[in-house]
Amino acid sequence: MKGLSKFVEYAFIILFGFTVLSLLTSMIYTYYNKTLERNINSGLKQVALQTSDAILKLYDTGQDIKAEPENASAVIVANMDINYPNNIGGRNFEVDLISSPGIWVQVTNLTIDSEGINIRKETSSGAKILVKTTQEPFLSYEYPLPNIAIDIQGKYTAGSNDTLSYIKYNYLGTEHDIIVLGDFDFIVGVDTIKS
């Protein structure tokens, strides 16, 4: 019996050691993941602020430049390199510039359950910068740009062109301004919304 009790005692010691080691490993892994997510979120925010700053500088510069493109043509009036980091927290990332079509400015007579709803005229553009990781952990950060009165569009992914361009273009006799990130083949714009 004495030999069996020693065996049981050693088995309990090994089981207890394994449990403590598992808990310690789990705590270290959780701490690592939380720290990594915190660092990545900080990096995403920094890239969004860097992009916002560059857009505002380019917007101020582009507004001061007078250019009159011919009908159905575009003129690049200013460029700016952003120089993004290679990665954030060891993860690849992408930056999307998103313009709002200002749909609520277009809606003037809205009824819900036969009751008229007042629509407040929106004066902000609704544009935003979306920065997100393309590898695990998948995190994202949105940064609004309410003070930009022109459209923005474009996308940056690791290794691609990180140049912002201020473009003036003429579409059907109407001149428009837009800021584009990266390479572009065409410009997207909402002209009208109809029911």
C-alpha positions as CSV (number, residue, x, y, z in Angstrom):
1,M,0.0,0.0,0.0
2,K,2.8,2.3,0.8
3,G,4.1,2.2,-2.9
4,L,0.6,2.9,-4.2
5,S,0.2,6.0,-2.0
6,K,3.6,7.4,-3.3
7,F,2.4,6.8,-6.9
8,V,-0.9,8.7,-6.2
9,E,1.0,11.5,-4.5
10,Y,3.3,11.9,-7.5
11,A,0.4,11.7,-9.9
12,F,-1.3,14.6,-8.0
13,I,1.9,16.6,-8.0
14,I,2.3,16.2,-11.8
15,L,-1.4,17.0,-12.4
16,F,-1.1,20.1,-10.2
17,G,2.1,21.2,-12.0
18,F,0.4,20.7,-15.4
19,T,-2.6,22.7,-14.3
20,V,-0.4,25.6,-13.0
21,L,1.7,25.5,-16.1
22,S,-1.5,25.6,-18.3
23,L,-2.9,28.5,-16.4
24,L,0.4,30.4,-16.6
25,T,0.6,29.8,-20.3
26,S,-3.0,30.9,-20.8
27,M,-2.4,34.1,-18.9
28,I,0.8,35.0,-20.9
29,Y,-1.0,34.3,-24.2
30,T,-4.0,36.5,-23.2
31,Y,-1.6,39.3,-22.1
32,Y,0.3,39.0,-25.4
33,N,-2.9,39.2,-27.4
34,K,-4.3,42.2,-25.5
35,T,-1.0,44.0,-25.8
36,L,-0.8,43.2,-29.5
37,E,-4.4,44.5,-30.1
38,R,-3.7,47.6,-28.1
39,N,-0.5,48.3,-30.2
40,I,-2.3,47.7,-33.5
41,N,-5.2,49.9,-32.5
42,S,-2.8,52.7,-31.6
43,G,-1.0,52.2,-35.0
44,L,-4.3,52.2,-36.9
45,K,-5.3,55.5,-35.2
46,Q,-1.9,57.0,-36.0
47,V,-2.2,56.1,-39.7
48,A,-5.8,57.5,-39.8
49,L,-4.6,60.8,-38.3
50,Q,-1.6,60.9,-40.6
51,T,-4.0,60.4,-43.6
52,S,-6.4,63.0,-42.3
53,D,-3.6,65.6,-41.9
54,A,-2.4,64.9,-45.4
55,I,-5.9,65.2,-46.8
56,L,-6.5,68.6,-45.1
57,K,-3.1,70.0,-46.3
58,L,-3.8,68.8,-49.8
59,Y,-7.4,70.2,-49.7
60,D,-6.1,73.6,-48.6
61,T,-3.5,73.6,-51.3
62,G,-5.8,72.3,-54.1
63,Q,-8.5,74.9,-53.3
64,D,-6.0,77.7,-53.9
65,I,-5.0,76.4,-57.3
66,K,-7.1,77.7,-60.3
67,A,-7.5,75.2,-63.1
68,E,-10.2,74.8,-65.6
69,P,-10.3,71.4,-67.2
70,E,-12.0,71.0,-70.5
71,N,-15.3,69.0,-70.8
72,A,-14.8,65.3,-70.1
73,S,-11.3,65.8,-68.8
74,A,-9.4,65.9,-65.5
75,V,-6.4,67.8,-64.2
76,I,-4.2,66.7,-61.3
77,V,-3.4,70.0,-59.6
78,A,-1.5,68.8,-56.5
79,N,0.1,65.6,-55.2
80,M,1.4,64.5,-51.8
81,D,3.2,61.4,-50.7
82,I,2.1,60.0,-47.3
83,N,4.9,57.5,-46.6
84,Y,2.9,55.0,-44.7
85,P,4.7,52.5,-42.4
86,N,5.4,49.0,-43.9
87,N,3.1,47.3,-41.3
88,I,1.4,47.9,-38.0
89,G,2.3,45.6,-35.2
90,G,3.8,43.2,-37.7
91,R,0.5,43.0,-39.6
92,N,-0.3,44.3,-43.1
93,F,-3.0,47.0,-43.3
94,E,-5.1,48.9,-45.8
95,V,-6.5,52.4,-45.9
96,D,-9.8,53.2,-47.6
97,L,-11.1,56.7,-48.3
98,I,-14.9,56.7,-48.3
99,S,-17.2,59.5,-49.4
100,S,-20.8,59.8,-48.4
101,P,-23.1,60.7,-51.2
102,G,-25.0,63.0,-48.9
103,I,-28.2,61.0,-49.2
104,W,-29.9,62.8,-46.3
105,V,-29.4,66.1,-48.1
106,Q,-31.3,64.6,-51.0
107,V,-34.3,63.3,-48.9
108,T,-36.8,66.1,-48.4
109,N,-40.1,64.4,-47.9
110,L,-39.9,61.2,-45.8
111,T,-42.9,59.6,-44.2
112,I,-42.9,56.7,-41.8
113,D,-46.2,55.1,-40.7
114,S,-48.1,58.0,-42.5
115,E,-46.3,60.6,-40.4
116,G,-44.0,63.2,-41.8
117,I,-40.4,63.1,-40.6
118,N,-38.4,66.3,-40.5
119,I,-35.0,65.9,-42.1
120,R,-32.3,68.2,-40.8
121,K,-30.1,69.5,-43.6
122,E,-26.6,67.9,-43.2
123,T,-23.7,70.3,-43.7
124,S,-21.0,67.7,-43.2
125,S,-19.6,65.6,-46.0
126,G,-19.9,62.3,-44.1
127,A,-16.5,61.3,-45.5
128,K,-14.3,59.0,-43.5
129,I,-11.0,57.2,-43.4
130,L,-11.1,53.4,-42.7
131,V,-7.9,51.8,-41.7
132,K,-7.9,48.0,-41.1
133,T,-5.6,45.1,-40.7
134,T,-5.6,42.4,-43.4
135,Q,-4.2,39.7,-41.1
136,E,-5.2,38.3,-37.7
137,P,-6.2,39.9,-35.5
138,F,-8.7,41.7,-37.8
139,L,-9.0,45.2,-36.4
140,S,-10.3,48.5,-37.9
141,Y,-10.5,52.1,-37.1
142,E,-12.8,54.7,-38.6
143,Y,-11.9,58.4,-38.6
144,P,-14.6,60.9,-39.8
145,L,-13.7,63.9,-42.0
146,P,-16.7,66.2,-41.6
147,N,-14.9,69.3,-42.7
148,I,-14.1,68.2,-46.3
149,A,-16.5,69.7,-48.8
150,I,-15.3,67.6,-51.7
151,D,-15.4,63.8,-52.5
152,I,-12.6,61.5,-51.5
153,Q,-11.9,58.0,-52.8
154,G,-9.1,55.5,-53.1
155,K,-7.4,52.7,-51.4
156,Y,-3.9,51.9,-50.1
157,T,-2.6,48.4,-49.5
158,A,0.9,47.4,-48.4
159,G,3.4,48.0,-51.2
160,S,1.1,50.0,-53.4
161,N,1.1,53.7,-54.3
162,D,0.6,56.0,-51.2
163,T,0.2,59.3,-53.1
164,L,-2.7,61.6,-52.5
165,S,-3.8,63.5,-55.6
166,Y,-6.1,66.6,-55.8
167,I,-8.0,66.4,-59.1
168,K,-10.3,68.9,-60.8
169,Y,-12.5,67.4,-63.5
170,N,-15.2,68.6,-65.8
171,Y,-18.3,66.4,-66.2
172,L,-21.0,67.6,-68.5
173,G,-19.9,71.2,-68.2
174,T,-19.8,71.1,-64.3
175,E,-16.5,71.3,-62.6
176,H,-15.9,69.0,-59.6
177,D,-13.0,68.5,-57.2
178,I,-11.9,65.2,-55.7
179,I,-9.0,63.8,-53.6
180,V,-7.8,60.3,-54.6
181,L,-5.5,58.0,-52.7
182,G,-3.3,55.7,-54.7
183,D,-3.7,54.7,-58.3
184,F,-7.0,55.3,-60.0
185,D,-8.4,54.4,-63.4
186,F,-11.8,56.2,-63.0
187,I,-13.6,58.6,-60.6
188,V,-16.8,57.5,-58.9
189,G,-19.4,60.2,-58.1
190,V,-23.1,60.2,-57.3
191,D,-24.9,62.7,-59.5
192,T,-28.6,62.2,-58.5
193,I,-30.7,59.8,-56.4
194,K,-34.2,59.1,-57.7
195,S,-36.9,56.8,-56.4
